[in-house]
């Protein structure tokens, strides 16, 4: 009865404020869409939503290949100078012309304080306007993958941003949003019509979009639905055209329902655990005066206490693949050379005893409960596994907005033990090495998403070599060397690559990308 009431209430929410028609597409995700500033949060769902409104110089096709977008072409004039030729005739949603000034402005803003996207362009890259439709990027050294992450570096309108006093980026932890946090002005195929953070967002079509329209939509309605049961019920009843993720236990139910289909496939995201290895004393532990996670034996003990095969079988219902590295095997040719440490509670207990923690200790664990597939359940299982070897985990599971505000640089990396998921935006190991494993300072300079502060200068050195090496075999050897160090030192605990599961009405056709970004431009309602 409770489910029916929730479903009925949802139906009223979905219907309110928008006239229903055959071309209005309604969908739900487990988490919220809050900040509209395209530089506030480097998180896949948020970036995908932004990508319906904003555009980059390049974009990725449905099969994830780089293709021209706001830049119609580019060339490498010399090894350290790239020239981008901008698309003429493109207008922002408010009618302003898109020009080189917007690119230079966006390059500065994306690297500014508060941005969660600073690694899109290195701070020592110079961005120079050649003319109104030509921009040069002058690099300090060779970088063959300069533009590989630019599909989610969205270009903003300089004039609009400055006129609305929104030049300063509102960080994920900032509770005082500026104009760009609640309003948009992109060049993309859709415009945001209404936005109630955490409640509902509606989109209208940008009839002046420069590209060919494939979709047949007149509008889009997004509603966040945190409850798996309510989300699935709304899809099955026809109130939604699409919902994701679908809980693994409900995939057969969605497939067996008349009128809906479950789209499943591998995702490039790796789910992993990390530790605070930087502070001399953990913020959230009963151990005082020292940090147990500075000892590799403790980190390895945690690793060997966790049964990832049980997580795959019981929590993920087979929709995951245990990981030995923090990158999908689809993205690194030498992945087969690496294997996980075996699940071995006895070995874990021995390591803890050798490290001086034979009686165990307490530590808090930060975990989102609406971001990854079965995220809270995985964290609960992790706590249970660790309890068997004497570690008491105090689980702090909360919605992603609060979680990211706490654990990211803007929140002071306020975590001792945490879960995170990562899809390298470049689909390349350099992204993983730099963002998650390079040494950083307290503000995030270095490896900004290395939440636990793991640091080995040798890995940093290898990362730099990986960036500039053009020979594929030599490059892969450098990557393997870095991953070997990370594995030996247990920089993190890779858990698995999660699978994708989207529930879709049979009245809709769309494209499921392996990076789990959702783009409305591919949607057709029958």
Protein Blocks (a to p, Z undefined) as FASTA:
>chain_A
ZZmmmmmmmmmmmmgopacdfklccdddfbdcfbfcfklpccfklmmmmmmmmccfbdcd
fkopacdfkbmbdcdfbfklccddddehiacfkopacdfklmmmmmmmmmmghiaklmmp
cfklccddfblmbccdddfbdcfklmmmmmmmccddfklmmmnopmbccdfklcbdcfkl
mgccdfbfbdcfbdcehiaccddddfkbfbdcfbfcfbdcddddfblklmmmmmmnopag
bdcdddfklmmmmmmpghiacdddddfbdcdddddfkbmbdfbbcbehiafklpmklmmm
mmmmpcfklmmmmmnnopacddfbfcdfklomklmmpccddddfklmmmmmmmnopanop
addddddfklbghklmmmmmmmmmmmmnopacddddddfklmmmmmmmknopaafbdcdd
dddfklpaklmmmmmmpccdfkopajfklmnopacfklmmmmmmmmmpmblklmmmmmmm
mmmmmmmnombacfbdcdddddddfkbccdddfklpacfklpccZZ
